[in-house]
């Protein structure tokens, strides 16, 4: 065997091995790029969902504050109602001793 034949026999396997390593690196990089894109997509969706949750929590806090204000207003109205009931009772008691006067034509 001369060196040209030997070189020809060695070049084919060596190029195949070099191509396989190059392809492996590209496949690995493609896989990593795909994974990075997935992570970026998930992070963006997570950020959007987090914003939505914060908005809902803010609305919930506002509604709780409004509910508490309404509860205090209702309590005040109930207290006023109790005072008015006492006044009505006193006035009704005073009216029991009054004779009804009606005019007839």
Residue, then its C-alpha position, 0 to 999 in steps of 0.5 A: x500500500x502506498x501513502x496515497x491509498x492509505x491517505x484515501x482510506x484514512x480521510x473518509x473515516x476521519x471526516x466522518x468522525x469530524x462531521x459527527x463531532x461537529x453535528x453533535x455540537x450543533x445538535x447540542x447547541x440547537x437543543x440548548x437554544x430550544x430550551x432557552x426559548x422555552x424558559x424565556x417563554x415561561x418567564x414571560x408568561x409567569x411575569x404576566x400571570x404575576x401581574x394579573x395576580x397582583x392586580x387581583x390582590x389590589x382589587x381584593x384589598x380595595x373591595x375589603x376596604x370598601x366592605x369595612x367602610x360599609x360595615x361601619x356605616x351600617x353600624x352607625x345606621x343601626x345605632x341611629x335606628x336604635x335612638x330613633x326607636x327610643x324616641x318613637x316609643x317616648x312620643x307614642x307614650x305621650x300620645x296615649x294620653x292625648x284625646x283624639x279630636x276630630x271635626x265633623x261637618 
